[in-house]
Amino acid sequence: MRTVYLGTSEFAAAVLRVLAGSAHRPTLVLTRPDAPFGRGRRLRPPPAATVALALEIDCLQPVDVNAVDVRELIAAARPEAVCICAYGAIIGEPLLSEHRLLNVHPSLLPRWRGAAPIERAIIAGDERTGVSIMAPVAELDAGPVCALSQEPIAAQDTYGTLADRLASVAADLLIEALERHPPCVAQDDSLATYAEKITAADRLLDPRRPAAELERVVRALTPHIGARVTAGGDGLGVRRARVLGDGPDTGVLSVAGLRPVLGCAVGALELLEVQPPGGRWMAGEDYLRGRRGR
């Protein structure tokens, strides 16, 4: 089947790799323009563009995918289906109606519509998530679902480990949907929840919350965004943490033991892997040794 693929993120790039190895290899990939990255803010191509280049698939990076000239280029590729996965921009009419569109979304819709479904599922303590294939509509992630696959969320899952599994599930489910043309079923809007984009406030580990909740935040933002703790004055990035039954008073970052421990409203959070300002990631005990040697 002739396909065109719209995707941008690492997740989208992983799905593209598998799709390109199937009978539905895209003839054209559309992704977002290069964007500033890292401390130097140098322009970097999106992951999907890098994969398309490596796979020798024609790739466009339009500012507006809905522009007339871009729609004409998509039509010129004569796709039997346009596959969308974490594209990162609104797709509107008339593009929505010009082709058979299949959108890959890493959640069990209608739960966790929106920008950060994997992170929000972990933060919320959901026991399972999954992948939905839907026909997109003007409203965000509200289109009818034609395929769905569940995936358990393990107690130690990070964003990285869960996203890797979901990308594999998503690729297989997309290929199945392309081949079988399953009917789409309307979502129950009354059950919808929204996965808002992760903000700077979401990254901060607020000790007024239970330690178990903060540990989920750490896992949900690892390794791509990173959580932070500001107690103690240093401002530490946190990539691994463990819940303790008790510890210092709420809001106190204890540095008296083997590793830093943050007192929380319920329990305490032991910081297993941290990043001091301007430094590298290190074990919590290495951080304390360096701190005591100042």
C-alpha positions, 0 to 999 in steps of 0.5 A: 500500500502506498503511504505518506507518513507524518511524524516528528518525535523519537517515538514517531521515528521508531514507528517509521523504522518498522513501517518502512520495512513493511509492505507499506513503506512510505514514499514521503515523510513530512516532519517539523522544521529543525529546532534549537536543541541543548545548551548551545541552542543549535538547530537540530533536525527532528528524529523522524527526519534523521530516520527518513534520510537514513532510509532514503525516503523523501522528506519535507519539513514544512512550516504549515502542513495545511498549506496548499502547496504542501497538500498538493505534494502529499496528493502527488504522492498518491497515498492510499493512506496517510499515517500520522504519529506524534507530528506535533502540529494541528492537521485541519481541513481540507487535509483531514478529508482529502485522504484516508488518515490513520493516527497513532496515539500512545494511550487507551483513548479516550483516556489521555488525549493530548501531548504527553500521554505516556508521561501522564499515565505513569504520573497518575499511577495507571496500571496499564496504557496502550496504543490506539489507531484512530481516524483524526478529526478537528478536535484533539485526539477525539476521532473514532478508534479502529484498533487498540492494544493494551500494555501494562505499566510495570512498577519500574517503568520509565518513560524510556522503557515504556515508550520503547515498548509502545512504539513496537506495539504501535508499529505492528498495530498500524500495519495491521490497521493498514492491511485489515481496514477495521471499522472505527468506533466513536469514543465516549467523550464522557470518559476523556482525560487530557494529557497536558504538555509537561511544564517546568512546574511539572518537573519540580518535585514538591515535597508537600506531596507523597514520596510515591507520587514524586517517584512516579514523576521521576520515572515519567520524565526519565530520560528525556525531560528530567525531574528537579528538586530545589530543596537544599539550595543546589537545585538537583536534576533527578533521574532515579529515586526510591521511596522510603517509609520515613525520613527528614521533615517535609521539605528538608533535603538530608545529606547526612546519610549515604545518599540525599533524602528528601522529606515528603508529606508522606514518606521520603524520597531517596535520590539515587541518581542526580545531576548538580547544576552544570555537572554530569549525572552521577550516583547519589552517593558520589554527589554527596562525597563531592559535596562533602569534599568542597 
